[in-house]
Amino acid sequence: MEDRYAYIIEAAKGLFIRYGVKRTGMNDIAEAASISRQTLYKAFANKDEVLQATIRSLADKVVLDIEAGLGKAEGLGAQLDVIFKHTVIEHYDFLQSSPNAEDIIAGVTASSQEELEAGAQRNTEIIARVLVPYSGSIEKCGLIVSQYADFVQRSATAAKYNAKSRKHLLELLAALRVSALKVTGAS
C-alpha cells in the first residue's frame, strides 16, 4: 500500500509541475499512475488530499536531505548553506523549471497551506537546533533562539518568492547568512 501511495504521489507531482494544480484532475492522476479511478479514490478522497500528500512527501525529503547534509557540515555557515540549499534554492529551481509555477502556487488550498506551514515549522526547528550553541550571542541581541530561527526561515522563504533571478536569490541568501553569522558571533 505504501508503494501505491508513493507511486500516486510521484505521478501527481509530475502532473502538477507540468500542468499546474488547477489543470490537473483526478482522472489525469489515475492515468499517469496507471491505476483505475476507483483505486485512486480508495487511496485519496480528492485532489486536495493528493496535493497535501505530495507536499508532505516533498517536506519529508527536504528534512532527510538537510539532516544528511548537516552531518557533513562544519560550522554555522556551512550548516546554513545546507539548509538554504534544500529549503530555498532547490525549491526556487523547481518552480523555475515548471512552465506553470504560478498555477502551482495559486492551486494551493487552505488545507494544503497547512501542510506547507507544517513543513516550514519543521525547517524552523532544524534551524533552531543549529542555532542553540549560539544562544548566548542571540540573547545578547535581545532575541531568543526560536524567534531568530523563525526569522531566518521566513526571510529565506520570502527571498525564494521575491527574488528577481537566481543570482538575486543567492545574493539575498548570502546577506541573510552574513547577518546570521554576525548575530550569533560565529563569523
matplotlib code that plots the C-alpha trace (Angstrom):
import matplotlib.pyplot as plt

x = [0.0, 2.8, 4.3, 1.0, 0.8, 4.3, 3.7, 0.5, 2.3, 5.2, 2.7, 0.7, 3.9, 4.9, 1.5, 1.4, 4.8, 3.8, 0.2, -0.3, -2.6, -5.8, -5.5, -4.7, -7.6, -8.1, -8.6, -5.2, -3.5, -5.1, -4.0, -0.4, -0.2, -1.5, -4.3, -8.1, -10.0, -11.6, -8.1, -7.1, -10.2, -9.6, -6.2, -7.2, -10.7, -9.9, -7.2, -6.7, -5.7, -3.3, -1.8, -1.4, 0.3, 2.6, 3.6, 4.2, 6.3, 8.4, 8.8, 9.9, 12.6, 13.8, 14.2, 16.1, 18.4, 19.1, 19.9, 22.3, 24.0, 24.2, 26.1, 28.9, 28.8, 31.2, 30.4, 27.2, 28.0, 28.2, 25.1, 23.1, 24.3, 22.9, 19.6, 19.3, 20.2, 17.4, 14.7, 15.1, 17.5, 16.2, 12.6, 13.3, 14.9, 12.0, 9.4, 11.5, 11.6, 7.8, 6.0, 3.1, 4.8, 2.2, -0.5, 1.3, 1.4, -2.1, -3.5, -2.6, -5.7, -6.2, -5.6, -2.6, -1.4, -1.4, 0.9, 3.2, 3.2, 4.0, 6.9, 8.1, 7.8, 10.0, 12.6, 12.4, 13.0, 16.1, 17.4, 16.8, 18.7, 21.8, 21.5, 21.3, 25.1, 24.9, 22.0, 24.1, 25.0, 21.5, 20.1, 22.6, 20.8, 17.5, 16.2, 15.6, 16.7, 13.2, 12.3, 15.5, 15.1, 11.6, 13.0, 15.8, 13.3, 10.7, 13.3, 14.8, 11.3, 10.5, 13.7, 12.6, 9.4, 10.6, 14.0, 14.2, 16.5, 18.6, 21.6, 19.5, 18.2, 21.8, 22.7, 19.8, 20.7, 24.3, 23.2, 21.0, 23.9, 26.2, 23.6, 23.1, 26.8, 27.1, 24.1, 25.5, 29.1, 30.0, 31.7]
y = [0.0, 2.4, 1.8, 2.6, 5.9, 6.8, 6.0, 8.1, 11.0, 10.8, 10.7, 13.7, 15.6, 15.3, 16.5, 19.4, 20.5, 20.1, 21.4, 23.1, 22.1, 23.6, 21.9, 18.5, 16.3, 13.0, 11.3, 12.6, 11.4, 7.9, 7.7, 8.9, 6.4, 3.6, 2.8, 3.0, 6.0, 3.6, 2.6, 6.3, 7.2, 4.4, 5.9, 9.6, 11.1, 14.1, 16.1, 18.2, 15.1, 14.1, 17.6, 17.5, 14.1, 15.5, 18.5, 16.2, 13.9, 16.8, 18.2, 14.8, 14.6, 18.1, 17.1, 14.0, 15.9, 18.6, 16.0, 14.2, 17.5, 18.7, 15.6, 16.7, 20.5, 22.1, 25.4, 27.5, 29.0, 25.6, 24.4, 27.4, 26.7, 23.2, 24.4, 27.2, 24.8, 22.3, 24.7, 27.6, 27.1, 23.7, 24.8, 28.0, 25.9, 23.5, 26.3, 27.9, 24.6, 24.5, 26.3, 26.6, 27.8, 30.5, 27.8, 25.6, 28.4, 29.6, 26.0, 25.6, 25.4, 26.2, 22.6, 22.3, 25.6, 23.9, 21.2, 24.0, 25.6, 22.2, 21.8, 25.3, 24.6, 21.5, 23.6, 26.3, 23.6, 22.4, 26.0, 26.5, 23.3, 24.6, 28.0, 26.6, 26.6, 30.3, 31.1, 33.4, 35.7, 35.6, 36.6, 39.5, 40.9, 40.8, 37.7, 34.0, 31.1, 30.1, 33.6, 34.1, 30.7, 31.7, 35.0, 33.2, 30.6, 33.2, 35.5, 32.7, 31.7, 35.4, 35.5, 32.5, 34.1, 37.6, 37.2, 38.7, 36.0, 33.0, 35.3, 37.7, 34.9, 33.8, 37.4, 37.6, 34.3, 35.5, 38.6, 36.5, 34.2, 37.1, 38.5, 35.2, 34.8, 38.3, 37.9, 34.5, 35.7, 32.7, 34.9]
z = [0.0, 0.8, -2.6, -4.2, -2.3, -3.3, -6.9, -7.0, -5.3, -7.9, -10.8, -9.3, -8.7, -12.3, -13.4, -11.0, -12.3, -16.0, -16.0, -12.6, -9.8, -11.2, -14.6, -13.1, -12.4, -10.6, -14.0, -15.0, -11.8, -12.2, -15.8, -15.0, -12.1, -14.4, -11.9, -12.1, -10.8, -8.2, -6.9, -6.7, -4.8, -2.4, -1.6, -1.7, -1.4, -3.7, -5.4, -2.4, -0.4, -3.2, -3.1, 0.7, 0.5, -2.3, -0.2, 2.9, 0.8, -0.5, 3.0, 4.3, 1.5, 2.4, 6.1, 5.1, 2.7, 5.3, 8.0, 5.7, 4.7, 8.3, 9.2, 6.9, 7.5, 9.9, 11.4, 11.3, 7.9, 6.2, 8.1, 6.9, 3.3, 3.6, 5.0, 2.3, -0.4, 0.4, 1.7, -0.7, -3.7, -4.8, -4.5, -6.4, -9.2, -9.1, -9.5, -12.3, -14.2, -14.3, -17.0, -14.6, -11.5, -10.9, -11.0, -8.6, -6.1, -6.8, -6.7, -3.0, -0.9, 2.7, 3.9, 1.6, 3.1, 6.5, 5.0, 3.8, 7.2, 8.9, 6.6, 7.3, 11.1, 10.7, 8.9, 11.6, 14.2, 12.4, 12.1, 15.9, 16.6, 14.7, 16.4, 20.0, 20.5, 19.8, 22.1, 24.4, 21.5, 20.1, 23.5, 23.8, 20.7, 22.6, 20.8, 21.7, 19.5, 18.4, 17.5, 15.5, 13.8, 12.7, 11.3, 9.4, 7.9, 6.9, 5.5, 3.4, 2.2, 1.3, -0.7, -2.7, -3.8, -4.2, -5.9, -9.3, -10.6, -9.3, -8.9, -6.9, -4.7, -4.0, -3.1, -0.7, 1.0, 1.3, 3.1, 5.4, 6.1, 6.9, 9.2, 11.0, 11.5, 12.9, 15.3, 16.5, 16.7, 14.6, 11.9]

ax = plt.figure().add_subplot(projection="3d")
ax.plot(x, y, z, "-o")
ax.set_aspect("equal")
plt.show()
